[in-house]
Each structure stands twice: as structure tokens, then as C-alpha cells.
């Protein structure tokens, strides 16, 4: 259930399920039952008010209200239209609700409600909210009532994540069948609150046939490709990761190298100028340091075929030496993670860089500022921009943030959902780049290595909680990895 759908894909899946013989009212019933159960699981019985629209979202609301009423809850229903004006399936579903239907307008009484269930508009909605609805939502906000949204908060576009002014933020959003793009990307996911998924009677095969190319990041996507060493494995079989070490901000390369080691690379070395070799030698006994003085000497280091993955950019300095090192890495067809100062070094000749890249070898890991430096101001949502950049660069893009997007040139994308806010700390990006490099050194394909590295990075940070520093992610990565071993 890792597919993330657009509103259009969800609509097509509904229609296909109906065409295949599942009555529409059964689909609504299972969705409504799921909505009611999630409310019961998260709240003690309390006065609850359903705000229902005239279409399928309202149909879900009326049937869910009926389930809760029969379970002993104090339930009220309001609707934007009169009972006789309901459309299609909502007209059928309202027969299950034998209670009164109050007018849904700005004068709707709220004083006896503790929970509001927003079933006004569903995933197909776009545009501005009516003034009456906005006024009612303002009153709900003022009273600080608990809000549960059915599929998406009314006023939020499920595909683009654009919200109409006045959209009511939910404490819980119950997504039907699969998550939608607005549930997992910023800023819309904050409007949705906690996401809970209610199963709907649509077969998995029907969902798969919709051809979604966007997925939620989860070990189920990449665990089978994760490089778990066998009993006879030796260090050279686990790859040799090379990290380009700058001469000024040496901490970045050290963090990247240590993370590559924790990700499982058999050997890790930092290549640097002679004047900083000792700095890196003294960092960690199990990480080697190698010095080079000229571009040709750097190339000589890369000629060792066992050195199969390179991390280049963190703390490197955006100078000619870095540009030469990137070109050498590409000349030798090494798997590589390009990060940080690479985006500054090549901002004026991005086309040269892009012409040399391949999704089979290369991962770019920019944050938003670096992304704009490299790609300019691309139009669209974060997901759309990441996919455009992957196609432009012909590489795997990891567009970082609390909703990190991993995108491939063919349009496939993974959205990460487990990142905690504590990752907003110095050096965490260097650690992420190192984790991805370490996985690539062990032979993991760049797209899967990027998805796995992002998840591993986020999950470790999430388990650490408050007070975490970048070094802590490195030292606690084995705990997360051991849980993955057990999953496998």
C-alpha cells in the first residue's frame, strides 16, 4: 500500500472497481466504516458534529455518523444542501441517517460539539471555499474543537497541495484506500495533521493498474536490495568509499566518511591535500587518509578499481580543484554522490555536469537553496520540481527537507515521511550523503540507495529525539540497521 495517488488516479480506481462489479454504495460503506473506526480509536465518545457536502464525501459522513450513533455516540449531522437535493450516492447513503440534518452555514450551532468531522469536499475539489464555509471554519478554529477530515481537509487540493484561504486544519485526516500527494508533502501535510489510512474495498491490482509512479518511502520498497553481508563476505566485497576532504571545513568530510562506514562500506578513505592529511588521519583509526597535490595525483588515487563509490562536495570548497575532482570522478565512471559545494562550483556550467551524469551511477543531494543554484527557479510543486530536475540532470535527485523527494529521470519518485524536525542541525546533510555513498559502495543501485539512506537517516534521528547532533545519527545507525536485519 505504498502507492501515493493523485485525485484523478483515485477517481479512476473507484470507477474501475465499480465497473468490475463492486457496488458504489459498498465502497462508500467500507470507507465510512473505516472513518468511524478511526474516530473511535482516537477519541472517547463525545458530542460529534458531521459537516457533510452534497457528494460522495458527504455520503461517507452520513454513513459514518450512523455507525457512531449506533455505537452510542451523541451525533449531529449538517449538510450544505437539503436532504432532497443530495446527489447520486449521497442521496442513497442519507437513508441510513434517520436523524435531523441541520443547515450547514455560518449560523450552525457549535456549542455542544467537541469533535467536528469535515466531510464537505473531497479529493476532487479545487478552487475557493464559499464565504459561508470559511466563516464557519473560523468559528471552529476559535473554539479549538478537534477536527477530523475525511480524505482531505475541505479546500485542500489533494494532488497539488494548494489550499484555499480559510481551509480548516485537521488534527487527523483519514485517507481512503491510499495516501494522496497532499498528505505527504509540505505545506499541505501540516494542514492534514496526523494521517490515518482507512481501507476501501478496491483490490490492490486495481490500484496498481492506475500506474502510479510516486511511492511512500518504506523498507518494503528497498529491503530486498539492501546489502546484508553473508557469512563469507570480506571487506573488499563490501566496497571502498572515497570521500573528498576539503582543507577548510574538515568536519563535513569526516561526518560523511564515518556515515559511509556505518552504512556498511568495507573500506573508507578520505583523500585530501597534504596539509590536512593529519587532520583526517587522527579522526578515526579505521578510516584511511590519502594525500594528493595535483589533479593527476587525484586521478591516480581513483585508478584503483576497488574504489567504487565517491562522495564529493561536503566542505570541499567551490574551486577549480573541486571541479577537476568531479570531472575525474565522472571520467572513471565511479558511483558518486554529489553534494554541497558541487552545486556552487558548477552553477554557471550546469549543462557540462549534466551531460556527464547517469541515473545508474550518480545521486545529487541538494537542499532547496542548492537546488535553485543548480537548476534555477523551476515551476511546480516540490515533487514536480524534483522530477523535472532528475530529467534535466539525468541523475537521481534527493531534494532534501522534512518531505525529502527522491526522483529518477523516468518520473519515478519516492516521498519520505518519517523525518523528524530535529534533523535541522549542522552536519546532518553530510551524514545523509555518507550513508547513501556507503550503500552504493556495496553495490546498491543509486535510486534504491538514496531511498534507503534517506529512510535510515530519518528513522535513526526519530528514535534519538530531542538533543540529537549529527554525530549521534552516525553512532546510532547500527541500532536502526539491526532492526532492518530482523525485518529482513
C-alpha positions, 0 to 999 in steps of 0.5 A: 500500500505504498502507492501515493495517488493523485485525485484523478488516479483515485477517481479512476480506481473507484470507477474501475472497481465499480465497473468490475462489479463492486457496488458504489454504495459498498465502497462508500460503506467500507470507507465510512466504516473505516472513518468511524473506526478511526474516530473511535480509536482516537477519541472517547465518545463525545458530542460529534458534529458531521459537516457533510457536502452534497457528494460522495464525501458527504455520503461517507459522513452520513454513513459514518455518523450512523455507525457512531450513533449506533455505537452510542455516540451523541451525533449531529449531522449538517449538510450544505444542501437539503436532504432532497437535493443530495446527489447520486450516492449521497442521496442513497447513503442519507437513508441510513441517517434517520436523524435531523440534518441541520443547515450547514452555514455560518449560523450552525450551532457549535456549542455542544460539539467537541469533535467536528468531522469535515466531510464537505469536499473531497479529493476532487475539489479545487478552487475557493471555499464559499464565504459561508464555509470559511466563516464557519471554519473560523468559528471552529478554529476559535473554539479549538474543537478537534477536527477530523477530515475525511480524505482531505481537509475541505479546500485542500487540493489533494494532488497539488497541495494548494489550499484555499484561504480559510481551509480548516486544519485537521488534527487527523485526516483519514485517507481512503484506500491510499495516501494522496500527494497532499498528505505527504508533502509540505505545506499541505501535510501540516494542514492534514495533521496526523494521517490515518489510512482507512481501507476501501474495498478496491483490490490492490491490482486495481490500484496498481493498474492506475500506474502510479509512479510516486511511492511512500518511502518504506523498507518494503520498497528497498529491503530486498536490495539492501546489502546484508553481508553473508557469512563469507563476505570480506571487506573488499566485497563490501566496497571502498568509499572515497570521500573528498576532504576539503582543507577548510571545513574538515568536519563535513568530510569526516561526518560523511566518511564515518556515515559511509562506514556505518552504512556498511562500506568495507573500506573508507578513505578520505583523500585530501591535500597534504596539509590536512592529511593529519587532520583526517588521519587522527579522526578515526583509526579505521578510516584511511587518509590519502594525500594528493597535490595535483589533479593527476595525483587525484586521478591516480588515487581513483585508478584503483578499481576497488574504489567504487563509490565517491562522495564529493562536495561536503566542505570541499570548497567551490574551486577549480580543484573541486571541479577537476575532482568531479570531472575525474570522478565522472571520467572513471565512471565511479558511483558518486554522490554529489553534494554541497559545494558541487552545486556552487562550483558548477552553477554557471556550467550546469549543462557540462555536469549534466551531460556527464551524469547517469541515473545508474551511477550518480545521486545529487543531494541538494537542499532547496537553496542548492537546488535553485543554484543548480537548476534555477527557479523551476515551476511546480510543486516540490515533487514536480520540481524534483522530477523535472530536475532528475530529467534535466540532470539525468541523475537521481535527485534527493531534494532534501527537507522534512518531505525529502523527494527522491526522483529518477529521470523516468518520473519515478519518485519516492516521498519520505515521511518519517523525518523528524524536525530535529534533523535541522542541525549542522552536519546532518546533510553530510551524514545523509550523503555518507550513508547513501555513498556507503550503500552504493559502495556495496553495490546498491543501485543509486535510486534504491540507495538514496531511498534507503539512506534517506529512510535510515537517516530519518528513522535513526534521528526519530528514535534519538529525539530531542538533543540529537547532533549529527554525530549521534545519527552516525553512532546510532545507525547500527541500532536502526540497521539491526532492526532492518536485519530482523525485518529482513 
